Amino acid sequence: MIDMDFEKYFDSVNQSKLIQVLSETIKDGRVIGLIPKYLRAGVMEKGSLKETTEGVPQGGLC
């Protein structure tokens, strides 16, 4: 049995590389244009908005 914790992986995802890889598959520029906006929208931590300049957000959108 293998036990893995991916939690820290998502904190280290290179956003530029992710967008580059996705743009090779997704041909609709409107969709690609939304991805950086989503990645940089920030996350709420303990009631405060935290900037997201690296990694990818986890969890559901509220």
HTML snippet that shows the backbone in 3Dmol.js (N, CA, C, O; Angstrom):
<script src="https://3Dmol.org/build/3Dmol-min.js"></script>
<div id="view" style="width:600px;height:400px;position:relative"></div>
<script>
const pdb = `
ATOM      1  N   MET A   1       0.836  -1.178   0.000  1.00  0.00           N
ATOM      2  CA  MET A   1       0.000   0.000   0.000  1.00  0.00           C
ATOM      3  C   MET A   1       0.887   1.248   0.000  1.00  0.00           C
ATOM      4  O   MET A   1       1.902   1.305   0.693  1.00  0.00           O
ATOM      5  N   ILE A   2       0.487   2.234  -0.781  1.00  0.00           N
ATOM      6  CA  ILE A   2       1.217   3.499  -0.852  1.00  0.00           C
ATOM      7  C   ILE A   2       0.336   4.598  -0.276  1.00  0.00           C
ATOM      8  O   ILE A   2      -0.835   4.720  -0.634  1.00  0.00           O
ATOM      9  N   ASP A   3       0.904   5.388   0.612  1.00  0.00           N
ATOM     10  CA  ASP A   3       0.186   6.503   1.221  1.00  0.00           C
ATOM     11  C   ASP A   3       0.883   7.789   0.801  1.00  0.00           C
ATOM     12  O   ASP A   3       2.068   7.974   1.080  1.00  0.00           O
ATOM     13  N   MET A   4       0.154   8.678   0.131  1.00  0.00           N
ATOM     14  CA  MET A   4       0.755   9.922  -0.347  1.00  0.00           C
ATOM     15  C   MET A   4      -0.070  11.114   0.106  1.00  0.00           C
ATOM     16  O   MET A   4      -1.294  11.031   0.216  1.00  0.00           O
ATOM     17  N   ASP A   5       0.609  12.222   0.368  1.00  0.00           N
ATOM     18  CA  ASP A   5      -0.054  13.462   0.749  1.00  0.00           C
ATOM     19  C   ASP A   5       0.286  14.506  -0.298  1.00  0.00           C
ATOM     20  O   ASP A   5       1.429  14.957  -0.375  1.00  0.00           O
ATOM     21  N   PHE A   6      -0.695  14.898  -1.109  1.00  0.00           N
ATOM     22  CA  PHE A   6      -0.481  15.850  -2.187  1.00  0.00           C
ATOM     23  C   PHE A   6      -0.688  17.297  -1.743  1.00  0.00           C
ATOM     24  O   PHE A   6      -0.560  18.206  -2.562  1.00  0.00           O
ATOM     25  N   GLU A   7      -0.998  17.531  -0.490  1.00  0.00           N
ATOM     26  CA  GLU A   7      -1.337  18.877  -0.018  1.00  0.00           C
ATOM     27  C   GLU A   7      -0.263  19.902  -0.383  1.00  0.00           C
ATOM     28  O   GLU A   7      -0.585  20.951  -0.941  1.00  0.00           O
ATOM     29  N   LYS A   8       0.970  19.627  -0.087  1.00  0.00           N
ATOM     30  CA  LYS A   8       2.052  20.587  -0.338  1.00  0.00           C
ATOM     31  C   LYS A   8       2.363  20.718  -1.829  1.00  0.00           C
ATOM     32  O   LYS A   8       2.897  21.740  -2.261  1.00  0.00           O
ATOM     33  N   TYR A   9       2.033  19.694  -2.616  1.00  0.00           N
ATOM     34  CA  TYR A   9       2.275  19.764  -4.060  1.00  0.00           C
ATOM     35  C   TYR A   9       1.527  20.951  -4.664  1.00  0.00           C
ATOM     36  O   TYR A   9       2.097  21.700  -5.457  1.00  0.00           O
ATOM     37  N   PHE A  10       0.280  21.127  -4.305  1.00  0.00           N
ATOM     38  CA  PHE A  10      -0.540  22.185  -4.887  1.00  0.00           C
ATOM     39  C   PHE A  10      -0.015  23.577  -4.534  1.00  0.00           C
ATOM     40  O   PHE A  10      -0.251  24.534  -5.271  1.00  0.00           O
ATOM     41  N   ASP A  11       0.686  23.692  -3.428  1.00  0.00           N
ATOM     42  CA  ASP A  11       1.277  24.973  -3.026  1.00  0.00           C
ATOM     43  C   ASP A  11       2.472  25.357  -3.896  1.00  0.00           C
ATOM     44  O   ASP A  11       2.874  26.520  -3.923  1.00  0.00           O
ATOM     45  N   SER A  12       3.041  24.380  -4.609  1.00  0.00           N
ATOM     46  CA  SER A  12       4.269  24.641  -5.356  1.00  0.00           C
ATOM     47  C   SER A  12       4.101  24.585  -6.877  1.00  0.00           C
ATOM     48  O   SER A  12       5.089  24.671  -7.605  1.00  0.00           O
ATOM     49  N   VAL A  13       2.880  24.446  -7.361  1.00  0.00           N
ATOM     50  CA  VAL A  13       2.654  24.368  -8.807  1.00  0.00           C
ATOM     51  C   VAL A  13       3.068  25.692  -9.457  1.00  0.00           C
ATOM     52  O   VAL A  13       2.674  26.766  -9.003  1.00  0.00           O
ATOM     53  N   ASN A  14       3.858  25.602 -10.514  1.00  0.00           N
ATOM     54  CA  ASN A  14       4.280  26.768 -11.276  1.00  0.00           C
ATOM     55  C   ASN A  14       3.110  27.213 -12.154  1.00  0.00           C
ATOM     56  O   ASN A  14       2.740  26.514 -13.097  1.00  0.00           O
ATOM     57  N   GLN A  15       2.529  28.371 -11.847  1.00  0.00           N
ATOM     58  CA  GLN A  15       1.335  28.832 -12.561  1.00  0.00           C
ATOM     59  C   GLN A  15       1.604  29.056 -14.051  1.00  0.00           C
ATOM     60  O   GLN A  15       0.770  28.699 -14.884  1.00  0.00           O
ATOM     61  N   SER A  16       2.736  29.633 -14.394  1.00  0.00           N
ATOM     62  CA  SER A  16       3.058  29.893 -15.806  1.00  0.00           C
ATOM     63  C   SER A  16       3.157  28.598 -16.597  1.00  0.00           C
ATOM     64  O   SER A  16       2.634  28.497 -17.706  1.00  0.00           O
ATOM     65  N   LYS A  17       3.828  27.613 -16.022  1.00  0.00           N
ATOM     66  CA  LYS A  17       3.967  26.312 -16.693  1.00  0.00           C
ATOM     67  C   LYS A  17       2.607  25.639 -16.829  1.00  0.00           C
ATOM     68  O   LYS A  17       2.313  25.042 -17.865  1.00  0.00           O
ATOM     69  N   LEU A  18       1.780  25.729 -15.796  1.00  0.00           N
ATOM     70  CA  LEU A  18       0.448  25.139 -15.851  1.00  0.00           C
ATOM     71  C   LEU A  18      -0.365  25.744 -16.991  1.00  0.00           C
ATOM     72  O   LEU A  18      -1.006  25.016 -17.748  1.00  0.00           O
ATOM     73  N   ILE A  19      -0.345  27.062 -17.119  1.00  0.00           N
ATOM     74  CA  ILE A  19      -1.090  27.740 -18.188  1.00  0.00           C
ATOM     75  C   ILE A  19      -0.539  27.328 -19.551  1.00  0.00           C
ATOM     76  O   ILE A  19      -1.304  27.124 -20.494  1.00  0.00           O
ATOM     77  N   GLN A  20       0.776  27.206 -19.658  1.00  0.00           N
ATOM     78  CA  GLN A  20       1.401  26.790 -20.910  1.00  0.00           C
ATOM     79  C   GLN A  20       0.929  25.385 -21.313  1.00  0.00           C
ATOM     80  O   GLN A  20       0.553  25.159 -22.463  1.00  0.00           O
ATOM     81  N   VAL A  21       0.951  24.464 -20.377  1.00  0.00           N
ATOM     82  CA  VAL A  21       0.537  23.084 -20.658  1.00  0.00           C
ATOM     83  C   VAL A  21      -0.947  23.037 -21.015  1.00  0.00           C
ATOM     84  O   VAL A  21      -1.332  22.346 -21.958  1.00  0.00           O
ATOM     85  N   LEU A  22      -1.781  23.763 -20.275  1.00  0.00           N
ATOM     86  CA  LEU A  22      -3.213  23.772 -20.560  1.00  0.00           C
ATOM     87  C   LEU A  22      -3.515  24.386 -21.925  1.00  0.00           C
ATOM     88  O   LEU A  22      -4.430  23.938 -22.616  1.00  0.00           O
ATOM     89  N   SER A  23      -2.754  25.405 -22.317  1.00  0.00           N
ATOM     90  CA  SER A  23      -3.012  26.068 -23.597  1.00  0.00           C
ATOM     91  C   SER A  23      -2.649  25.177 -24.780  1.00  0.00           C
ATOM     92  O   SER A  23      -3.083  25.440 -25.902  1.00  0.00           O
ATOM     93  N   GLU A  24      -1.865  24.136 -24.552  1.00  0.00           N
ATOM     94  CA  GLU A  24      -1.580  23.170 -25.613  1.00  0.00           C
ATOM     95  C   GLU A  24      -2.782  22.277 -25.883  1.00  0.00           C
ATOM     96  O   GLU A  24      -2.929  21.738 -26.981  1.00  0.00           O
ATOM     97  N   THR A  25      -3.639  22.121 -24.884  1.00  0.00           N
ATOM     98  CA  THR A  25      -4.830  21.272 -25.021  1.00  0.00           C
ATOM     99  C   THR A  25      -6.087  22.097 -25.263  1.00  0.00           C
ATOM    100  O   THR A  25      -6.915  21.740 -26.102  1.00  0.00           O
ATOM    101  N   ILE A  26      -6.233  23.190 -24.538  1.00  0.00           N
ATOM    102  CA  ILE A  26      -7.425  24.039 -24.636  1.00  0.00           C
ATOM    103  C   ILE A  26      -7.157  25.122 -25.669  1.00  0.00           C
ATOM    104  O   ILE A  26      -6.260  25.947 -25.498  1.00  0.00           O
ATOM    105  N   LYS A  27      -7.930  25.116 -26.727  1.00  0.00           N
ATOM    106  CA  LYS A  27      -7.692  26.051 -27.833  1.00  0.00           C
ATOM    107  C   LYS A  27      -8.523  27.328 -27.731  1.00  0.00           C
ATOM    108  O   LYS A  27      -8.292  28.267 -28.493  1.00  0.00           O
ATOM    109  N   ASP A  28      -9.468  27.385 -26.823  1.00  0.00           N
ATOM    110  CA  ASP A  28     -10.313  28.567 -26.662  1.00  0.00           C
ATOM    111  C   ASP A  28      -9.581  29.596 -25.803  1.00  0.00           C
ATOM    112  O   ASP A  28      -9.432  29.404 -24.596  1.00  0.00           O
ATOM    113  N   GLY A  29      -9.127  30.679 -26.418  1.00  0.00           N
ATOM    114  CA  GLY A  29      -8.372  31.703 -25.716  1.00  0.00           C
ATOM    115  C   GLY A  29      -9.135  32.347 -24.580  1.00  0.00           C
ATOM    116  O   GLY A  29      -8.529  32.823 -23.620  1.00  0.00           O
ATOM    117  N   ARG A  30     -10.475  32.371 -24.672  1.00  0.00           N
ATOM    118  CA  ARG A  30     -11.279  32.941 -23.586  1.00  0.00           C
ATOM    119  C   ARG A  30     -11.127  32.123 -22.314  1.00  0.00           C
ATOM    120  O   ARG A  30     -11.048  32.672 -21.215  1.00  0.00           O
ATOM    121  N   VAL A  31     -11.087  30.811 -22.473  1.00  0.00           N
ATOM    122  CA  VAL A  31     -10.926  29.925 -21.311  1.00  0.00           C
ATOM    123  C   VAL A  31      -9.520  30.085 -20.737  1.00  0.00           C
ATOM    124  O   VAL A  31      -9.353  30.208 -19.524  1.00  0.00           O
ATOM    125  N   ILE A  32      -8.520  30.085 -21.600  1.00  0.00           N
ATOM    126  CA  ILE A  32      -7.138  30.258 -21.147  1.00  0.00           C
ATOM    127  C   ILE A  32      -6.983  31.600 -20.425  1.00  0.00           C
ATOM    128  O   ILE A  32      -6.235  31.692 -19.452  1.00  0.00           O
ATOM    129  N   GLY A  33      -7.682  32.638 -20.890  1.00  0.00           N
ATOM    130  CA  GLY A  33      -7.621  33.945 -20.247  1.00  0.00           C
ATOM    131  C   GLY A  33      -8.208  33.955 -18.844  1.00  0.00           C
ATOM    132  O   GLY A  33      -7.808  34.770 -18.013  1.00  0.00           O
ATOM    133  N   LEU A  34      -9.144  33.066 -18.572  1.00  0.00           N
ATOM    134  CA  LEU A  34      -9.759  32.984 -17.243  1.00  0.00           C
ATOM    135  C   LEU A  34      -8.861  32.284 -16.222  1.00  0.00           C
ATOM    136  O   LEU A  34      -8.934  32.573 -15.027  1.00  0.00           O
ATOM    137  N   ILE A  35      -8.033  31.386 -16.681  1.00  0.00           N
ATOM    138  CA  ILE A  35      -7.224  30.577 -15.762  1.00  0.00           C
ATOM    139  C   ILE A  35      -6.300  31.435 -14.900  1.00  0.00           C
ATOM    140  O   ILE A  35      -6.296  31.254 -13.682  1.00  0.00           O
ATOM    141  N   PRO A  36      -5.507  32.370 -15.469  1.00  0.00           N
ATOM    142  CA  PRO A  36      -4.658  33.186 -14.590  1.00  0.00           C
ATOM    143  C   PRO A  36      -5.464  34.043 -13.614  1.00  0.00           C
ATOM    144  O   PRO A  36      -5.024  34.293 -12.492  1.00  0.00           O
ATOM    145  N   LYS A  37      -6.630  34.484 -14.040  1.00  0.00           N
ATOM    146  CA  LYS A  37      -7.480  35.280 -13.139  1.00  0.00           C
ATOM    147  C   LYS A  37      -7.918  34.444 -11.946  1.00  0.00           C
ATOM    148  O   LYS A  37      -7.923  34.922 -10.812  1.00  0.00           O
ATOM    149  N   TYR A  38      -8.283  33.201 -12.206  1.00  0.00           N
ATOM    150  CA  TYR A  38      -8.683  32.295 -11.131  1.00  0.00           C
ATOM    151  C   TYR A  38      -7.493  32.005 -10.203  1.00  0.00           C
ATOM    152  O   TYR A  38      -7.627  32.033  -8.979  1.00  0.00           O
ATOM    153  N   LEU A  39      -6.336  31.728 -10.803  1.00  0.00           N
ATOM    154  CA  LEU A  39      -5.160  31.383  -9.999  1.00  0.00           C
ATOM    155  C   LEU A  39      -4.709  32.529  -9.113  1.00  0.00           C
ATOM    156  O   LEU A  39      -4.180  32.298  -8.025  1.00  0.00           O
ATOM    157  N   ARG A  40      -4.908  33.764  -9.562  1.00  0.00           N
ATOM    158  CA  ARG A  40      -4.421  34.932  -8.813  1.00  0.00           C
ATOM    159  C   ARG A  40      -5.520  35.649  -8.023  1.00  0.00           C
ATOM    160  O   ARG A  40      -5.293  36.732  -7.485  1.00  0.00           O
ATOM    161  N   ALA A  41      -6.703  35.049  -7.955  1.00  0.00           N
ATOM    162  CA  ALA A  41      -7.835  35.682  -7.281  1.00  0.00           C
ATOM    163  C   ALA A  41      -7.649  35.770  -5.767  1.00  0.00           C
ATOM    164  O   ALA A  41      -8.278  36.602  -5.114  1.00  0.00           O
ATOM    165  N   GLY A  42      -6.806  34.933  -5.217  1.00  0.00           N
ATOM    166  CA  GLY A  42      -6.582  34.940  -3.775  1.00  0.00           C
ATOM    167  C   GLY A  42      -7.432  33.902  -3.060  1.00  0.00           C
ATOM    168  O   GLY A  42      -8.359  33.332  -3.636  1.00  0.00           O
ATOM    169  N   VAL A  43      -7.110  33.672  -1.823  1.00  0.00           N
ATOM    170  CA  VAL A  43      -7.853  32.721  -0.991  1.00  0.00           C
ATOM    171  C   VAL A  43      -8.117  33.360   0.363  1.00  0.00           C
ATOM    172  O   VAL A  43      -7.375  34.236   0.808  1.00  0.00           O
ATOM    173  N   MET A  44      -9.171  32.914   1.003  1.00  0.00           N
ATOM    174  CA  MET A  44      -9.493  33.400   2.340  1.00  0.00           C
ATOM    175  C   MET A  44      -8.801  32.509   3.368  1.00  0.00           C
ATOM    176  O   MET A  44      -8.941  31.287   3.341  1.00  0.00           O
ATOM    177  N   GLU A  45      -8.061  33.131   4.263  1.00  0.00           N
ATOM    178  CA  GLU A  45      -7.420  32.424   5.366  1.00  0.00           C
ATOM    179  C   GLU A  45      -7.743  33.153   6.653  1.00  0.00           C
ATOM    180  O   GLU A  45      -7.327  34.294   6.855  1.00  0.00           O
ATOM    181  N   LYS A  46      -8.485  32.489   7.519  1.00  0.00           N
ATOM    182  CA  LYS A  46      -8.858  33.052   8.817  1.00  0.00           C
ATOM    183  C   LYS A  46      -9.521  34.418   8.668  1.00  0.00           C
ATOM    184  O   LYS A  46      -9.243  35.341   9.435  1.00  0.00           O
ATOM    185  N   GLY A  47     -10.403  34.536   7.671  1.00  0.00           N
ATOM    186  CA  GLY A  47     -11.164  35.759   7.476  1.00  0.00           C
ATOM    187  C   GLY A  47     -10.452  36.859   6.713  1.00  0.00           C
ATOM    188  O   GLY A  47     -11.013  37.941   6.539  1.00  0.00           O
ATOM    189  N   SER A  48      -9.228  36.614   6.250  1.00  0.00           N
ATOM    190  CA  SER A  48      -8.483  37.618   5.498  1.00  0.00           C
ATOM    191  C   SER A  48      -8.144  37.088   4.110  1.00  0.00           C
ATOM    192  O   SER A  48      -7.890  35.896   3.938  1.00  0.00           O
ATOM    193  N   LEU A  49      -8.143  37.976   3.123  1.00  0.00           N
ATOM    194  CA  LEU A  49      -7.800  37.604   1.761  1.00  0.00           C
ATOM    195  C   LEU A  49      -6.289  37.530   1.630  1.00  0.00           C
ATOM    196  O   LEU A  49      -5.577  38.488   1.933  1.00  0.00           O
ATOM    197  N   LYS A  50      -5.807  36.375   1.172  1.00  0.00           N
ATOM    198  CA  LYS A  50      -4.371  36.170   0.977  1.00  0.00           C
ATOM    199  C   LYS A  50      -4.097  36.085  -0.518  1.00  0.00           C
ATOM    200  O   LYS A  50      -4.764  35.340  -1.236  1.00  0.00           O
ATOM    201  N   GLU A  51      -3.115  36.849  -0.983  1.00  0.00           N
ATOM    202  CA  GLU A  51      -2.726  36.842  -2.384  1.00  0.00           C
ATOM    203  C   GLU A  51      -2.189  35.462  -2.769  1.00  0.00           C
ATOM    204  O   GLU A  51      -1.547  34.794  -1.958  1.00  0.00           O
ATOM    205  N   THR A  52      -2.452  35.039  -4.007  1.00  0.00           N
ATOM    206  CA  THR A  52      -1.913  33.780  -4.497  1.00  0.00           C
ATOM    207  C   THR A  52      -1.052  34.063  -5.724  1.00  0.00           C
ATOM    208  O   THR A  52      -1.565  34.275  -6.823  1.00  0.00           O
ATOM    209  N   THR A  53       0.246  34.063  -5.524  1.00  0.00           N
ATOM    210  CA  THR A  53       1.177  34.313  -6.623  1.00  0.00           C
ATOM    211  C   THR A  53       1.854  33.038  -7.095  1.00  0.00           C
ATOM    212  O   THR A  53       2.517  33.023  -8.132  1.00  0.00           O
ATOM    213  N   GLU A  54       1.683  31.971  -6.331  1.00  0.00           N
ATOM    214  CA  GLU A  54       2.215  30.679  -6.730  1.00  0.00           C
ATOM    215  C   GLU A  54       1.281  29.590  -6.233  1.00  0.00           C
ATOM    216  O   GLU A  54       0.464  29.820  -5.341  1.00  0.00           O
ATOM    217  N   GLY A  55       1.402  28.418  -6.805  1.00  0.00           N
ATOM    218  CA  GLY A  55       0.538  27.311  -6.425  1.00  0.00           C
ATOM    219  C   GLY A  55      -0.852  27.452  -7.015  1.00  0.00           C
ATOM    220  O   GLY A  55      -1.136  28.393  -7.757  1.00  0.00           O
ATOM    221  N   VAL A  56      -1.711  26.509  -6.678  1.00  0.00           N
ATOM    222  CA  VAL A  56      -3.091  26.545  -7.147  1.00  0.00           C
ATOM    223  C   VAL A  56      -4.030  26.410  -5.950  1.00  0.00           C
ATOM    224  O   VAL A  56      -3.746  25.662  -5.014  1.00  0.00           O
ATOM    225  N   PRO A  57      -5.157  27.140  -5.982  1.00  0.00           N
ATOM    226  CA  PRO A  57      -6.112  27.059  -4.871  1.00  0.00           C
ATOM    227  C   PRO A  57      -6.693  25.650  -4.757  1.00  0.00           C
ATOM    228  O   PRO A  57      -6.818  24.933  -5.749  1.00  0.00           O
ATOM    229  N   GLN A  58      -7.040  25.277  -3.551  1.00  0.00           N
ATOM    230  CA  GLN A  58      -7.670  23.987  -3.292  1.00  0.00           C
ATOM    231  C   GLN A  58      -9.028  24.223  -2.658  1.00  0.00           C
ATOM    232  O   GLN A  58      -9.258  25.242  -2.006  1.00  0.00           O
ATOM    233  N   GLY A  59      -9.916  23.276  -2.856  1.00  0.00           N
ATOM    234  CA  GLY A  59     -11.223  23.384  -2.246  1.00  0.00           C
ATOM    235  C   GLY A  59     -12.257  23.937  -3.205  1.00  0.00           C
ATOM    236  O   GLY A  59     -11.968  24.183  -4.376  1.00  0.00           O
ATOM    237  N   GLY A  60     -13.454  24.127  -2.702  1.00  0.00           N
ATOM    238  CA  GLY A  60     -14.563  24.599  -3.514  1.00  0.00           C
ATOM    239  C   GLY A  60     -14.643  26.110  -3.575  1.00  0.00           C
ATOM    240  O   GLY A  60     -14.133  26.819  -2.707  1.00  0.00           O
ATOM    241  N   LEU A  61     -15.290  26.578  -4.612  1.00  0.00           N
ATOM    242  CA  LEU A  61     -15.527  28.008  -4.751  1.00  0.00           C
ATOM    243  C   LEU A  61     -16.764  28.377  -3.968  1.00  0.00           C
ATOM    244  O   LEU A  61     -17.766  27.665  -4.027  1.00  0.00           O
ATOM    245  N   CYS A  62     -16.717  29.463  -3.243  1.00  0.00           N
ATOM    246  CA  CYS A  62     -17.877  29.914  -2.456  1.00  0.00           C
ATOM    247  C   CYS A  62     -18.325  31.269  -2.913  1.00  0.00           C
ATOM    248  O   CYS A  62     -19.286  31.817  -2.373  1.00  0.00           O
TER     249      CYS A  62
END
`;
const viewer = $3Dmol.createViewer("view");
viewer.addModel(pdb, "pdb");
viewer.setStyle({}, {cartoon: {color: "spectrum"}});
viewer.zoomTo();
viewer.render();
</script>
